[in-house]
Amino acid sequence: MRIYVSMRIYVVFVALSLVGCAFGKNVVSPTISYQIHSYNDLQEWPQLLRKGAYYFKVDPHYADAEFCAQQMRTYPDPRGCFLLTHDKPRSSWPYYNTTLDLLHFIATHDFFQLPDRKISIALCFKVDGFKPCDGSSEANKWEDLVDDFYAEATALVEKGYNFEIILDGVATPGPDEQCLKSKWRPWNSTPGP
């Protein structure tokens, strides 16, 4: 999938460059914006940041404590964890990055301390078998984990790290998620469903 998307982007840039050459104009701007969509493998981020990317989207997918205990990159937490994966996590893959890895990545990379370059990270939260405002024990655990992430990310911003979080997925307030309407301010969110 990533190879296909990368090739498609490359083809678009080449096509735009050829059109520009034909008309004697440079149509590919060095300030063109784009989102690095569903790049849940944080090992790929340094090269993207070096190349000027600053809009990212990851997919924190809620998993229960039992599932998280099988993962190599998580800490025991009775509430569960957030694994970075667009699709439903598979038990056969124990190496998912987590939101804790994301916070560690932000705290340990200089790209997030550049005063003239704010990095945007959209969090497209995903759940299976419940809704965030349904009052279930899973929903309460999910909300507690998001609260913790919010507190830790906010602490990094207060220390001078230059990034913003944009809520997406099931974390956006919508008709079924009214309990989230005033949560996690001042973070922005995409429009609800």
Rosetta constraint file for C-alpha pairs under 8 A:
AtomPair CA 1 CA 5 HARMONIC 6.21 0.50
AtomPair CA 2 CA 6 HARMONIC 5.88 0.50
AtomPair CA 3 CA 7 HARMONIC 5.95 0.50
AtomPair CA 4 CA 8 HARMONIC 6.06 0.50
AtomPair CA 5 CA 9 HARMONIC 6.18 0.50
AtomPair CA 6 CA 10 HARMONIC 6.13 0.50
AtomPair CA 7 CA 11 HARMONIC 6.10 0.50
AtomPair CA 8 CA 12 HARMONIC 6.26 0.50
AtomPair CA 9 CA 13 HARMONIC 6.26 0.50
AtomPair CA 10 CA 14 HARMONIC 6.15 0.50
AtomPair CA 11 CA 15 HARMONIC 6.01 0.50
AtomPair CA 12 CA 16 HARMONIC 6.09 0.50
AtomPair CA 13 CA 17 HARMONIC 6.05 0.50
AtomPair CA 13 CA 28 HARMONIC 7.02 0.50
AtomPair CA 14 CA 18 HARMONIC 6.16 0.50
AtomPair CA 15 CA 19 HARMONIC 6.25 0.50
AtomPair CA 16 CA 20 HARMONIC 6.10 0.50
AtomPair CA 16 CA 27 HARMONIC 6.36 0.50
AtomPair CA 16 CA 28 HARMONIC 6.49 0.50
AtomPair CA 17 CA 21 HARMONIC 6.09 0.50
AtomPair CA 17 CA 26 HARMONIC 6.77 0.50
AtomPair CA 17 CA 27 HARMONIC 6.47 0.50
AtomPair CA 17 CA 28 HARMONIC 6.37 0.50
AtomPair CA 18 CA 22 HARMONIC 6.14 0.50
AtomPair CA 19 CA 23 HARMONIC 6.48 0.50
AtomPair CA 19 CA 27 HARMONIC 7.79 0.50
AtomPair CA 20 CA 24 HARMONIC 5.78 0.50
AtomPair CA 20 CA 25 HARMONIC 4.61 0.50
AtomPair CA 20 CA 26 HARMONIC 5.05 0.50
AtomPair CA 20 CA 27 HARMONIC 5.29 0.50
AtomPair CA 20 CA 28 HARMONIC 7.87 0.50
AtomPair CA 21 CA 25 HARMONIC 5.98 0.50
AtomPair CA 21 CA 26 HARMONIC 6.89 0.50
AtomPair CA 28 CA 32 HARMONIC 7.43 0.50
AtomPair CA 33 CA 55 HARMONIC 7.81 0.50
AtomPair CA 34 CA 53 HARMONIC 7.59 0.50
AtomPair CA 34 CA 55 HARMONIC 6.52 0.50
AtomPair CA 35 CA 53 HARMONIC 7.72 0.50
AtomPair CA 35 CA 54 HARMONIC 7.62 0.50
AtomPair CA 35 CA 55 HARMONIC 4.66 0.50
AtomPair CA 35 CA 56 HARMONIC 5.34 0.50
AtomPair CA 35 CA 57 HARMONIC 6.95 0.50
AtomPair CA 36 CA 53 HARMONIC 7.39 0.50
AtomPair CA 36 CA 55 HARMONIC 6.08 0.50
AtomPair CA 36 CA 56 HARMONIC 4.62 0.50
AtomPair CA 36 CA 57 HARMONIC 6.13 0.50
AtomPair CA 37 CA 56 HARMONIC 6.07 0.50
AtomPair CA 37 CA 57 HARMONIC 4.94 0.50
AtomPair CA 37 CA 58 HARMONIC 6.96 0.50
AtomPair CA 38 CA 56 HARMONIC 7.63 0.50
AtomPair CA 38 CA 57 HARMONIC 5.27 0.50
AtomPair CA 38 CA 58 HARMONIC 4.80 0.50
AtomPair CA 38 CA 59 HARMONIC 6.31 0.50
AtomPair CA 38 CA 85 HARMONIC 7.73 0.50
AtomPair CA 38 CA 86 HARMONIC 6.70 0.50
AtomPair CA 39 CA 44 HARMONIC 7.59 0.50
AtomPair CA 39 CA 45 HARMONIC 7.83 0.50
AtomPair CA 39 CA 56 HARMONIC 7.31 0.50
AtomPair CA 39 CA 57 HARMONIC 6.59 0.50
AtomPair CA 39 CA 58 HARMONIC 5.84 0.50
AtomPair CA 40 CA 57 HARMONIC 7.98 0.50
AtomPair CA 40 CA 58 HARMONIC 5.31 0.50
AtomPair CA 40 CA 59 HARMONIC 6.72 0.50
AtomPair CA 40 CA 84 HARMONIC 5.24 0.50
AtomPair CA 40 CA 85 HARMONIC 6.06 0.50
AtomPair CA 40 CA 86 HARMONIC 7.95 0.50
AtomPair CA 40 CA 97 HARMONIC 6.90 0.50
AtomPair CA 41 CA 45 HARMONIC 7.57 0.50
AtomPair CA 41 CA 84 HARMONIC 7.73 0.50
AtomPair CA 41 CA 96 HARMONIC 7.91 0.50
AtomPair CA 41 CA 97 HARMONIC 6.54 0.50
AtomPair CA 42 CA 46 HARMONIC 7.96 0.50
AtomPair CA 42 CA 97 HARMONIC 7.12 0.50
AtomPair CA 42 CA 102 HARMONIC 7.30 0.50
AtomPair CA 42 CA 105 HARMONIC 7.67 0.50
AtomPair CA 44 CA 48 HARMONIC 6.78 0.50
AtomPair CA 45 CA 49 HARMONIC 6.03 0.50
AtomPair CA 46 CA 50 HARMONIC 6.16 0.50
AtomPair CA 47 CA 51 HARMONIC 6.28 0.50
AtomPair CA 48 CA 52 HARMONIC 6.52 0.50
AtomPair CA 48 CA 53 HARMONIC 5.47 0.50
AtomPair CA 49 CA 53 HARMONIC 4.99 0.50
AtomPair CA 49 CA 54 HARMONIC 6.60 0.50
AtomPair CA 49 CA 111 HARMONIC 7.06 0.50
AtomPair CA 54 CA 117 HARMONIC 7.82 0.50
AtomPair CA 54 CA 118 HARMONIC 7.16 0.50
AtomPair CA 54 CA 119 HARMONIC 4.63 0.50
AtomPair CA 54 CA 120 HARMONIC 6.05 0.50
AtomPair CA 55 CA 119 HARMONIC 6.12 0.50
AtomPair CA 55 CA 120 HARMONIC 4.85 0.50
AtomPair CA 55 CA 121 HARMONIC 6.10 0.50
AtomPair CA 55 CA 122 HARMONIC 7.84 0.50
AtomPair CA 56 CA 119 HARMONIC 7.84 0.50
AtomPair CA 56 CA 120 HARMONIC 6.12 0.50
AtomPair CA 56 CA 121 HARMONIC 4.79 0.50
AtomPair CA 56 CA 122 HARMONIC 6.14 0.50
AtomPair CA 57 CA 121 HARMONIC 5.50 0.50
AtomPair CA 57 CA 122 HARMONIC 4.47 0.50
AtomPair CA 57 CA 123 HARMONIC 5.93 0.50
AtomPair CA 57 CA 124 HARMONIC 6.97 0.50
AtomPair CA 58 CA 84 HARMONIC 6.47 0.50
AtomPair CA 58 CA 85 HARMONIC 7.55 0.50
AtomPair CA 58 CA 86 HARMONIC 7.78 0.50
AtomPair CA 58 CA 121 HARMONIC 7.34 0.50
AtomPair CA 58 CA 122 HARMONIC 6.36 0.50
AtomPair CA 58 CA 123 HARMONIC 5.35 0.50
AtomPair CA 58 CA 124 HARMONIC 6.16 0.50
AtomPair CA 59 CA 83 HARMONIC 7.73 0.50
AtomPair CA 59 CA 84 HARMONIC 5.10 0.50
AtomPair CA 59 CA 85 HARMONIC 5.33 0.50
AtomPair CA 59 CA 86 HARMONIC 5.24 0.50
AtomPair CA 59 CA 123 HARMONIC 5.83 0.50
AtomPair CA 59 CA 124 HARMONIC 4.76 0.50
AtomPair CA 59 CA 125 HARMONIC 5.64 0.50
AtomPair CA 59 CA 126 HARMONIC 6.84 0.50
AtomPair CA 60 CA 82 HARMONIC 5.03 0.50
AtomPair CA 60 CA 83 HARMONIC 5.38 0.50
AtomPair CA 60 CA 84 HARMONIC 4.66 0.50
AtomPair CA 60 CA 85 HARMONIC 6.46 0.50
AtomPair CA 60 CA 86 HARMONIC 7.72 0.50
AtomPair CA 60 CA 98 HARMONIC 7.28 0.50
AtomPair CA 60 CA 99 HARMONIC 6.73 0.50
AtomPair CA 60 CA 123 HARMONIC 6.51 0.50
AtomPair CA 60 CA 124 HARMONIC 6.37 0.50
AtomPair CA 60 CA 125 HARMONIC 4.91 0.50
AtomPair CA 60 CA 126 HARMONIC 6.23 0.50
AtomPair CA 61 CA 82 HARMONIC 5.15 0.50
AtomPair CA 61 CA 83 HARMONIC 5.12 0.50
AtomPair CA 61 CA 84 HARMONIC 5.98 0.50
AtomPair CA 61 CA 85 HARMONIC 6.09 0.50
AtomPair CA 61 CA 86 HARMONIC 7.11 0.50
AtomPair CA 61 CA 87 HARMONIC 7.97 0.50
AtomPair CA 61 CA 88 HARMONIC 7.33 0.50
AtomPair CA 61 CA 89 HARMONIC 7.53 0.50
AtomPair CA 61 CA 125 HARMONIC 5.84 0.50
AtomPair CA 61 CA 126 HARMONIC 4.58 0.50
AtomPair CA 61 CA 127 HARMONIC 5.89 0.50
AtomPair CA 62 CA 80 HARMONIC 7.23 0.50
AtomPair CA 62 CA 81 HARMONIC 5.91 0.50
AtomPair CA 62 CA 82 HARMONIC 4.65 0.50
AtomPair CA 62 CA 83 HARMONIC 6.45 0.50
AtomPair CA 62 CA 125 HARMONIC 7.65 0.50
AtomPair CA 62 CA 126 HARMONIC 6.28 0.50
AtomPair CA 62 CA 127 HARMONIC 5.33 0.50
AtomPair CA 62 CA 128 HARMONIC 7.57 0.50
AtomPair CA 62 CA 142 HARMONIC 6.87 0.50
AtomPair CA 63 CA 67 HARMONIC 6.09 0.50
AtomPair CA 63 CA 68 HARMONIC 6.24 0.50
AtomPair CA 63 CA 80 HARMONIC 5.64 0.50
AtomPair CA 63 CA 81 HARMONIC 5.54 0.50
AtomPair CA 63 CA 82 HARMONIC 6.18 0.50
AtomPair CA 63 CA 83 HARMONIC 6.97 0.50
AtomPair CA 63 CA 89 HARMONIC 7.73 0.50
AtomPair CA 63 CA 127 HARMONIC 7.79 0.50
AtomPair CA 64 CA 68 HARMONIC 6.19 0.50
AtomPair CA 64 CA 78 HARMONIC 7.96 0.50
AtomPair CA 64 CA 79 HARMONIC 6.64 0.50
AtomPair CA 64 CA 80 HARMONIC 4.21 0.50
AtomPair CA 64 CA 81 HARMONIC 6.60 0.50
AtomPair CA 64 CA 138 HARMONIC 7.86 0.50
AtomPair CA 65 CA 69 HARMONIC 6.06 0.50
AtomPair CA 65 CA 76 HARMONIC 7.31 0.50
AtomPair CA 65 CA 77 HARMONIC 6.23 0.50
AtomPair CA 65 CA 78 HARMONIC 5.30 0.50
AtomPair CA 65 CA 79 HARMONIC 5.84 0.50
AtomPair CA 65 CA 80 HARMONIC 3.82 0.50
AtomPair CA 65 CA 81 HARMONIC 6.85 0.50
AtomPair CA 66 CA 70 HARMONIC 7.05 0.50
AtomPair CA 66 CA 80 HARMONIC 7.44 0.50
AtomPair CA 67 CA 71 HARMONIC 7.19 0.50
AtomPair CA 67 CA 80 HARMONIC 7.74 0.50
AtomPair CA 67 CA 91 HARMONIC 7.24 0.50
AtomPair CA 68 CA 74 HARMONIC 6.41 0.50
AtomPair CA 68 CA 75 HARMONIC 7.97 0.50
AtomPair CA 68 CA 76 HARMONIC 7.52 0.50
AtomPair CA 68 CA 80 HARMONIC 6.07 0.50
AtomPair CA 68 CA 81 HARMONIC 6.15 0.50
AtomPair CA 69 CA 74 HARMONIC 7.07 0.50
AtomPair CA 69 CA 75 HARMONIC 7.53 0.50
AtomPair CA 69 CA 76 HARMONIC 6.27 0.50
AtomPair CA 70 CA 91 HARMONIC 7.48 0.50
AtomPair CA 70 CA 94 HARMONIC 6.37 0.50
AtomPair CA 71 CA 93 HARMONIC 7.92 0.50
AtomPair CA 71 CA 94 HARMONIC 4.40 0.50
AtomPair CA 71 CA 95 HARMONIC 6.16 0.50
AtomPair CA 71 CA 96 HARMONIC 7.23 0.50
AtomPair CA 72 CA 94 HARMONIC 5.62 0.50
AtomPair CA 72 CA 95 HARMONIC 5.68 0.50
AtomPair CA 72 CA 96 HARMONIC 7.91 0.50
AtomPair CA 73 CA 94 HARMONIC 7.83 0.50
AtomPair CA 73 CA 95 HARMONIC 6.33 0.50
AtomPair CA 73 CA 96 HARMONIC 6.93 0.50
AtomPair CA 73 CA 97 HARMONIC 6.64 0.50
AtomPair CA 73 CA 98 HARMONIC 7.15 0.50
AtomPair CA 74 CA 81 HARMONIC 7.39 0.50
AtomPair CA 74 CA 98 HARMONIC 7.13 0.50
AtomPair CA 74 CA 100 HARMONIC 8.00 0.50
AtomPair CA 76 CA 80 HARMONIC 7.86 0.50
AtomPair CA 77 CA 81 HARMONIC 7.23 0.50
AtomPair CA 79 CA 138 HARMONIC 7.90 0.50
AtomPair CA 79 CA 141 HARMONIC 4.99 0.50
AtomPair CA 79 CA 142 HARMONIC 7.28 0.50
AtomPair CA 79 CA 144 HARMONIC 7.87 0.50
AtomPair CA 79 CA 145 HARMONIC 7.30 0.50
AtomPair CA 80 CA 141 HARMONIC 7.26 0.50
AtomPair CA 80 CA 142 HARMONIC 7.82 0.50
AtomPair CA 80 CA 145 HARMONIC 7.98 0.50
AtomPair CA 81 CA 98 HARMONIC 7.43 0.50
AtomPair CA 81 CA 145 HARMONIC 7.19 0.50
AtomPair CA 82 CA 98 HARMONIC 5.56 0.50
AtomPair CA 82 CA 99 HARMONIC 5.83 0.50
AtomPair CA 82 CA 145 HARMONIC 7.99 0.50
AtomPair CA 83 CA 89 HARMONIC 7.50 0.50
AtomPair CA 83 CA 96 HARMONIC 5.81 0.50
AtomPair CA 83 CA 97 HARMONIC 5.89 0.50
AtomPair CA 83 CA 98 HARMONIC 4.49 0.50
AtomPair CA 83 CA 99 HARMONIC 6.77 0.50
AtomPair CA 84 CA 96 HARMONIC 6.13 0.50
AtomPair CA 84 CA 97 HARMONIC 5.35 0.50
AtomPair CA 84 CA 98 HARMONIC 5.32 0.50
AtomPair CA 84 CA 99 HARMONIC 6.96 0.50
AtomPair CA 85 CA 89 HARMONIC 6.61 0.50
AtomPair CA 85 CA 96 HARMONIC 7.21 0.50
AtomPair CA 86 CA 126 HARMONIC 7.77 0.50
AtomPair CA 88 CA 128 HARMONIC 7.75 0.50
AtomPair CA 89 CA 93 HARMONIC 7.83 0.50
AtomPair CA 97 CA 101 HARMONIC 6.03 0.50
AtomPair CA 97 CA 102 HARMONIC 7.65 0.50
AtomPair CA 98 CA 102 HARMONIC 6.46 0.50
AtomPair CA 99 CA 103 HARMONIC 6.30 0.50
AtomPair CA 99 CA 149 HARMONIC 7.42 0.50
AtomPair CA 100 CA 104 HARMONIC 6.23 0.50
AtomPair CA 100 CA 149 HARMONIC 7.90 0.50
AtomPair CA 101 CA 105 HARMONIC 6.00 0.50
AtomPair CA 102 CA 106 HARMONIC 6.26 0.50
AtomPair CA 103 CA 107 HARMONIC 6.22 0.50
AtomPair CA 103 CA 152 HARMONIC 7.59 0.50
AtomPair CA 103 CA 153 HARMONIC 6.77 0.50
AtomPair CA 104 CA 108 HARMONIC 6.13 0.50
AtomPair CA 105 CA 109 HARMONIC 6.15 0.50
AtomPair CA 106 CA 112 HARMONIC 6.15 0.50
AtomPair CA 106 CA 161 HARMONIC 7.88 0.50
AtomPair CA 107 CA 112 HARMONIC 7.61 0.50
AtomPair CA 107 CA 156 HARMONIC 7.17 0.50
AtomPair CA 107 CA 161 HARMONIC 7.70 0.50
AtomPair CA 109 CA 113 HARMONIC 7.79 0.50
AtomPair CA 110 CA 114 HARMONIC 6.96 0.50
AtomPair CA 112 CA 117 HARMONIC 7.97 0.50
AtomPair CA 112 CA 118 HARMONIC 7.34 0.50
AtomPair CA 112 CA 119 HARMONIC 6.87 0.50
AtomPair CA 112 CA 161 HARMONIC 5.32 0.50
AtomPair CA 112 CA 162 HARMONIC 5.19 0.50
AtomPair CA 112 CA 163 HARMONIC 6.37 0.50
AtomPair CA 113 CA 160 HARMONIC 6.72 0.50
AtomPair CA 113 CA 161 HARMONIC 4.87 0.50
AtomPair CA 113 CA 162 HARMONIC 5.53 0.50
AtomPair CA 114 CA 118 HARMONIC 7.48 0.50
AtomPair CA 114 CA 161 HARMONIC 7.82 0.50
AtomPair CA 114 CA 162 HARMONIC 6.61 0.50
AtomPair CA 115 CA 162 HARMONIC 6.49 0.50
AtomPair CA 117 CA 162 HARMONIC 7.08 0.50
AtomPair CA 118 CA 162 HARMONIC 5.03 0.50
AtomPair CA 118 CA 163 HARMONIC 4.94 0.50
AtomPair CA 118 CA 164 HARMONIC 7.09 0.50
AtomPair CA 119 CA 162 HARMONIC 6.57 0.50
AtomPair CA 119 CA 163 HARMONIC 4.50 0.50
AtomPair CA 119 CA 164 HARMONIC 6.33 0.50
AtomPair CA 120 CA 163 HARMONIC 5.65 0.50
AtomPair CA 120 CA 164 HARMONIC 4.91 0.50
AtomPair CA 120 CA 165 HARMONIC 6.02 0.50
AtomPair CA 120 CA 166 HARMONIC 7.19 0.50
AtomPair CA 121 CA 163 HARMONIC 7.40 0.50
AtomPair CA 121 CA 164 HARMONIC 6.20 0.50
AtomPair CA 121 CA 165 HARMONIC 5.02 0.50
AtomPair CA 121 CA 166 HARMONIC 6.10 0.50
AtomPair CA 122 CA 165 HARMONIC 5.74 0.50
AtomPair CA 122 CA 166 HARMONIC 4.42 0.50
AtomPair CA 122 CA 167 HARMONIC 5.81 0.50
AtomPair CA 122 CA 168 HARMONIC 6.43 0.50
AtomPair CA 123 CA 165 HARMONIC 7.04 0.50
AtomPair CA 123 CA 166 HARMONIC 6.14 0.50
AtomPair CA 123 CA 167 HARMONIC 5.21 0.50
AtomPair CA 123 CA 168 HARMONIC 5.51 0.50
AtomPair CA 123 CA 169 HARMONIC 7.48 0.50
AtomPair CA 124 CA 167 HARMONIC 6.46 0.50
AtomPair CA 124 CA 168 HARMONIC 4.26 0.50
AtomPair CA 124 CA 169 HARMONIC 4.38 0.50
AtomPair CA 124 CA 170 HARMONIC 7.26 0.50
AtomPair CA 124 CA 171 HARMONIC 7.48 0.50
AtomPair CA 125 CA 167 HARMONIC 7.70 0.50
AtomPair CA 125 CA 168 HARMONIC 6.21 0.50
AtomPair CA 125 CA 169 HARMONIC 4.80 0.50
AtomPair CA 125 CA 170 HARMONIC 5.44 0.50
AtomPair CA 125 CA 171 HARMONIC 5.95 0.50
AtomPair CA 126 CA 169 HARMONIC 6.21 0.50
AtomPair CA 126 CA 170 HARMONIC 6.00 0.50
AtomPair CA 127 CA 131 HARMONIC 7.22 0.50
AtomPair CA 127 CA 170 HARMONIC 7.42 0.50
AtomPair CA 130 CA 134 HARMONIC 6.91 0.50
AtomPair CA 130 CA 136 HARMONIC 7.44 0.50
AtomPair CA 130 CA 138 HARMONIC 7.11 0.50
AtomPair CA 130 CA 139 HARMONIC 6.74 0.50
AtomPair CA 131 CA 139 HARMONIC 6.46 0.50
AtomPair CA 131 CA 170 HARMONIC 7.61 0.50
AtomPair CA 131 CA 176 HARMONIC 7.86 0.50
AtomPair CA 131 CA 177 HARMONIC 7.81 0.50
AtomPair CA 132 CA 139 HARMONIC 4.76 0.50
AtomPair CA 132 CA 140 HARMONIC 7.56 0.50
AtomPair CA 132 CA 142 HARMONIC 7.10 0.50
AtomPair CA 132 CA 143 HARMONIC 7.07 0.50
AtomPair CA 132 CA 170 HARMONIC 6.98 0.50
AtomPair CA 132 CA 171 HARMONIC 7.55 0.50
AtomPair CA 132 CA 177 HARMONIC 6.60 0.50
AtomPair CA 133 CA 139 HARMONIC 6.42 0.50
AtomPair CA 133 CA 176 HARMONIC 7.00 0.50
AtomPair CA 133 CA 177 HARMONIC 5.43 0.50
AtomPair CA 133 CA 178 HARMONIC 7.29 0.50
AtomPair CA 133 CA 179 HARMONIC 5.88 0.50
AtomPair CA 133 CA 180 HARMONIC 7.60 0.50
AtomPair CA 134 CA 139 HARMONIC 6.59 0.50
AtomPair CA 135 CA 139 HARMONIC 6.11 0.50
AtomPair CA 135 CA 140 HARMONIC 6.73 0.50
AtomPair CA 136 CA 140 HARMONIC 6.38 0.50
AtomPair CA 137 CA 141 HARMONIC 6.20 0.50
AtomPair CA 138 CA 142 HARMONIC 6.05 0.50
AtomPair CA 139 CA 143 HARMONIC 6.12 0.50
AtomPair CA 140 CA 144 HARMONIC 6.17 0.50
AtomPair CA 141 CA 145 HARMONIC 6.23 0.50
AtomPair CA 142 CA 146 HARMONIC 6.32 0.50
AtomPair CA 143 CA 147 HARMONIC 6.08 0.50
AtomPair CA 144 CA 148 HARMONIC 6.27 0.50
AtomPair CA 145 CA 149 HARMONIC 6.25 0.50
AtomPair CA 146 CA 150 HARMONIC 6.01 0.50
AtomPair CA 147 CA 151 HARMONIC 6.22 0.50
AtomPair CA 147 CA 184 HARMONIC 7.51 0.50
AtomPair CA 148 CA 152 HARMONIC 6.25 0.50
AtomPair CA 149 CA 153 HARMONIC 5.98 0.50
AtomPair CA 150 CA 154 HARMONIC 5.90 0.50
AtomPair CA 150 CA 184 HARMONIC 6.63 0.50
AtomPair CA 151 CA 155 HARMONIC 6.15 0.50
AtomPair CA 152 CA 156 HARMONIC 6.48 0.50
AtomPair CA 153 CA 157 HARMONIC 6.45 0.50
AtomPair CA 154 CA 158 HARMONIC 6.19 0.50
AtomPair CA 155 CA 159 HARMONIC 6.31 0.50
AtomPair CA 156 CA 160 HARMONIC 6.63 0.50
AtomPair CA 156 CA 161 HARMONIC 5.63 0.50
AtomPair CA 157 CA 161 HARMONIC 4.73 0.50
AtomPair CA 157 CA 162 HARMONIC 6.30 0.50
AtomPair CA 157 CA 163 HARMONIC 6.94 0.50
AtomPair CA 164 CA 187 HARMONIC 7.39 0.50
AtomPair CA 165 CA 187 HARMONIC 5.97 0.50
AtomPair CA 165 CA 188 HARMONIC 7.16 0.50
AtomPair CA 166 CA 187 HARMONIC 5.98 0.50
AtomPair CA 166 CA 188 HARMONIC 5.08 0.50
AtomPair CA 166 CA 189 HARMONIC 5.12 0.50
AtomPair CA 166 CA 190 HARMONIC 7.17 0.50
AtomPair CA 167 CA 171 HARMONIC 5.90 0.50
AtomPair CA 167 CA 172 HARMONIC 6.08 0.50
AtomPair CA 167 CA 187 HARMONIC 7.05 0.50
AtomPair CA 167 CA 188 HARMONIC 6.22 0.50
AtomPair CA 167 CA 189 HARMONIC 4.30 0.50
AtomPair CA 167 CA 190 HARMONIC 6.34 0.50
AtomPair CA 168 CA 172 HARMONIC 5.46 0.50
AtomPair CA 168 CA 189 HARMONIC 5.83 0.50
AtomPair CA 168 CA 190 HARMONIC 5.47 0.50
AtomPair CA 170 CA 177 HARMONIC 7.80 0.50
AtomPair CA 171 CA 177 HARMONIC 7.83 0.50
AtomPair CA 171 CA 180 HARMONIC 7.07 0.50
AtomPair CA 171 CA 189 HARMONIC 7.97 0.50
AtomPair CA 172 CA 177 HARMONIC 7.21 0.50
AtomPair CA 172 CA 180 HARMONIC 7.04 0.50
AtomPair CA 172 CA 181 HARMONIC 7.81 0.50
AtomPair CA 172 CA 189 HARMONIC 5.85 0.50
AtomPair CA 172 CA 190 HARMONIC 6.44 0.50
AtomPair CA 172 CA 191 HARMONIC 6.77 0.50
AtomPair CA 172 CA 192 HARMONIC 5.19 0.50
AtomPair CA 173 CA 177 HARMONIC 4.91 0.50
AtomPair CA 173 CA 178 HARMONIC 5.60 0.50
AtomPair CA 173 CA 179 HARMONIC 7.45 0.50
AtomPair CA 173 CA 180 HARMONIC 5.23 0.50
AtomPair CA 173 CA 181 HARMONIC 5.03 0.50
AtomPair CA 173 CA 191 HARMONIC 7.70 0.50
AtomPair CA 173 CA 192 HARMONIC 5.41 0.50
AtomPair CA 174 CA 178 HARMONIC 6.00 0.50
AtomPair CA 174 CA 181 HARMONIC 7.82 0.50
AtomPair CA 174 CA 191 HARMONIC 7.79 0.50
AtomPair CA 174 CA 192 HARMONIC 4.44 0.50
AtomPair CA 174 CA 193 HARMONIC 5.67 0.50
AtomPair CA 175 CA 192 HARMONIC 7.73 0.50
AtomPair CA 175 CA 193 HARMONIC 7.36 0.50
AtomPair CA 177 CA 181 HARMONIC 7.28 0.50
AtomPair CA 179 CA 183 HARMONIC 7.83 0.50
